[in-house]
Amino acid sequence: MLNKTKHTCIHTHSLTLKMQDEERYMTLNVQSKKRSSAQTSQLTFKDYSVMLHWYKILLGISGTVNGILALTLISLILLVSQGVLLKCQKGSCSNATQYEDTGDLKVNNGTRRNISNKDLCASRSADQTVLCQSEWLKYQGKCYWFSNEMKSWSDSYVYCLERKSHLLIIHDQLEMAFIQKNLRQLNYVWIGLNFTSLKMTWTWVDGSPIDSKIFFIKGPAKENSCAAIKESKIYSETCSSVFKWICQY
């Protein structure tokens, strides 16, 4: 009887120890899972912070690059615009300023007036595809205006410049035929050609000399001589004479 009671006590004690071990295991397991979950959450938040940091850096770099590209584009546009203007001012129109007799003419009151050639330059650099203005005729990419008034050569020259054009420059016989067809008159008409005492030659208002193989000028070649056309021929006339004229751009 005593042995049986002793055995029962031992068995009960073993069960108690076993249950305590299981509770301790479960407690440790739960604590381990909580610790693991906390570490995982901490790592996830840290990774998110790193990603956000790099995202801000990349966004800043992108904004800087876009700003640089925009400034570069604006600079290129300004440089191209300035280059075109400088080319016009220093290049294609430089010849026109070499002849003082063309740019410094006598006017009606007897004084001398300096006539700028910048309008000549502007008309040359204009896009040839632009439609001609009202009352202007178009031929081979150029526009022509025929006057109904009569002025001296110098006043006609100024009149054309003030309208962003120049007195007529004839390049060949085909252009001369077009002009004669639209004149419909037999009177003299001023063109952009005069005798320059500086070079002692007939010179167009753009500074280029006349091609003697294409055109022959009837009359004296001397100072104060300007050219007028009549019936497809070119004549030397006194610059103070008053005729109709033709503007061109």
C-alpha positions in Angstrom: 0.0 0.0 0.0 2.8 2.3 0.9 4.6 1.5 -2.3 1.6 2.3 -4.4 1.1 5.7 -2.8 4.7 6.5 -3.4 4.5 5.5 -7.0 1.4 7.7 -7.5 3.2 10.7 -6.0 6.2 10.3 -8.3 4.0 10.0 -11.3 2.1 13.2 -10.3 5.4 15.1 -9.8 6.6 14.0 -13.3 3.4 15.2 -14.9 3.8 18.5 -13.1 7.3 18.9 -14.3 6.3 18.0 -17.8 3.6 20.6 -17.9 5.9 23.2 -16.5 8.4 22.4 -19.3 5.7 22.7 -21.9 4.5 26.0 -20.6 8.1 27.3 -20.5 8.6 26.1 -24.1 5.4 27.8 -25.2 6.4 31.0 -23.5 9.9 31.0 -25.1 8.4 30.2 -28.5 5.9 33.1 -28.2 8.6 35.5 -27.1 10.8 34.4 -30.0 8.1 34.9 -32.5 7.4 38.4 -31.1 11.1 39.3 -31.2 11.3 38.0 -34.8 8.2 40.0 -35.8 9.6 43.1 -34.3 12.9 42.7 -36.0 11.2 42.1 -39.3 9.1 45.3 -38.9 12.2 47.2 -38.0 14.0 46.0 -41.1 11.0 46.8 -43.3 10.8 50.4 -42.0 14.5 50.8 -42.4 14.4 49.6 -46.0 11.5 52.0 -46.8 13.5 54.9 -45.3 16.5 54.1 -47.5 14.3 53.8 -50.6 12.6 57.1 -49.8 16.0 58.7 -49.3 17.3 57.5 -52.7 14.0 58.5 -54.4 14.4 62.0 -53.2 18.0 62.1 -54.4 17.1 60.8 -57.9 14.2 63.3 -58.1 16.5 66.1 -57.3 19.1 64.9 -59.9 16.3 64.7 -62.5 15.1 68.2 -61.8 18.7 69.6 -62.0 19.3 67.8 -65.4 16.0 69.1 -66.8 16.9 72.6 -65.7 20.3 72.4 -67.3 18.8 71.1 -70.6 16.3 73.9 -70.6 18.9 76.6 -70.1 21.1 75.0 -72.8 18.3 75.0 -75.3 17.5 78.7 -74.5 21.2 79.6 -74.9 21.4 77.8 -78.2 18.4 79.6 -79.5 19.8 83.0 -78.5 23.2 82.2 -80.0 21.7 81.2 -83.3 19.5 84.3 -83.4 22.5 86.5 -82.6 24.6 84.7 -85.2 22.1 85.3 -87.9 21.9 89.0 -87.1 25.6 89.4 -86.9 26.0 87.5 -90.2 23.6 89.9 -91.8 25.2 93.0 -90.3 28.8 92.0 -91.0 28.6 89.6 -93.9 26.1 89.7 -96.7 25.5 93.5 -96.4 29.0 94.6 -95.9 29.5 95.5 -99.6 26.6 98.0 -99.4 28.5 100.1 -96.9 31.7 100.3 -98.9 30.3 102.8 -101.4 29.8 106.2 -99.8 28.1 107.5 -102.9 25.2 105.1 -102.4 24.8 105.6 -98.7 25.4 109.4 -98.5 23.2 111.2 -101.0 22.2 114.8 -101.7 18.6 115.6 -100.9 16.3 118.4 -102.0 17.4 120.9 -99.4 21.1 120.7 -100.5 22.3 119.1 -97.3 23.8 115.6 -97.1 21.9 112.8 -95.4 23.3 109.5 -94.3 21.1 106.6 -95.4 21.5 103.4 -93.4 21.7 100.1 -95.2 20.3 98.0 -92.4 16.9 97.8 -94.2 18.7 96.5 -97.2 20.1 93.7 -95.1 16.7 92.9 -93.5 15.1 92.6 -97.0 17.9 90.2 -98.2 17.6 87.9 -95.2 13.8 87.7 -95.5 12.3 84.3 -96.3 11.8 84.1 -100.0 8.6 82.0 -99.5 6.8 84.9 -97.8 3.9 86.2 -99.9 4.2 89.7 -101.3 2.3 92.5 -99.8 -0.8 94.0 -101.4 -0.1 95.9 -104.6 3.3 94.2 -104.9 4.0 91.7 -107.8 6.0 88.5 -107.3 8.6 87.1 -109.6 11.2 84.4 -108.9 11.0 84.8 -105.1 11.1 88.6 -105.1 8.5 91.3 -104.8 8.2 94.4 -106.9 6.3 97.7 -106.4 5.7 100.2 -109.3 5.2 103.8 -108.3 2.7 106.2 -109.7 4.5 109.3 -108.4 7.7 111.0 -109.7 10.8 111.7 -107.5 14.5 112.2 -107.8 16.8 109.1 -107.7 17.8 109.8 -104.1 14.3 110.4 -102.9 13.2 107.2 -104.6 16.1 105.4 -102.9 14.9 106.7 -99.5 11.3 105.8 -100.2 12.1 102.2 -100.8 14.3 101.9 -97.8 11.6 103.3 -95.5 9.4 100.4 -96.8 11.9 97.7 -96.0 12.9 97.3 -99.6 15.4 98.8 -102.1 15.4 100.3 -105.6 15.2 97.7 -108.4 18.2 95.5 -109.0 18.0 93.7 -112.4 20.0 90.4 -112.6 19.3 89.2 -116.1 17.3 89.8 -119.3 14.4 87.6 -118.2 13.9 89.9 -115.2 14.2 92.9 -117.4 11.4 91.4 -119.6 9.2 90.9 -116.6 9.7 94.5 -115.6 9.0 95.9 -119.0 5.9 93.8 -119.3 4.5 95.3 -116.1 5.6 98.9 -116.7 3.0 99.6 -119.5 4.6 103.0 -120.2 7.3 104.6 -122.3 8.7 107.0 -119.7 11.9 106.6 -117.8 11.8 104.7 -114.5 14.5 104.8 -111.8 16.4 101.6 -110.9 18.9 100.9 -108.1 22.0 101.7 -110.2 24.2 104.8 -109.9 27.7 105.9 -110.8 30.0 106.0 -107.8 32.9 108.4 -107.8 34.8 106.3 -105.2 35.2 103.3 -107.6 34.5 105.2 -110.8 32.1 102.6 -111.9 28.3 101.8 -112.2 27.2 100.1 -109.0 24.0 98.5 -107.8 22.6 99.7 -104.5 23.7 96.4 -102.8 27.3 97.3 -103.6 27.8 94.9 -106.6 29.1 96.2 -109.9 27.0 95.9 -113.1 27.7 93.1 -115.5 28.7 94.8 -118.7 28.2 91.5 -120.6 24.5 91.6 -119.8 23.7 95.3 -119.7 24.9 98.3 -121.6 24.3 101.8 -120.2 23.6 104.6 -122.7 24.9 108.0 -121.7 27.8 109.5 -119.7 29.5 107.7 -116.8 30.2 110.5 -114.5 29.5 111.8 -111.0 25.8 112.5 -110.2 24.7 110.0 -112.8 21.9 107.5 -112.0 20.3 104.8 -114.1 16.8 104.7 -115.5 15.2 102.1 -117.8 13.0 102.7 -120.8 11.9 100.0 -123.3 14.2 97.4 -121.8 17.3 99.7 -122.1 19.3 101.4 -119.4 20.1 105.1 -119.7 22.4 107.4 -117.7 20.4 110.4 -116.3 21.1 113.2 -113.9 20.2 112.0 -110.4 18.2 115.1 -109.7 15.8 114.4 -112.5 12.3 113.2 -111.4 10.9 109.9 -112.7 8.8 107.1 -111.5 10.7 104.2 -109.7 10.5 100.5 -108.8 11.0 99.1 -105.3 12.1 95.5 -104.7 12.6 93.0 -101.9 
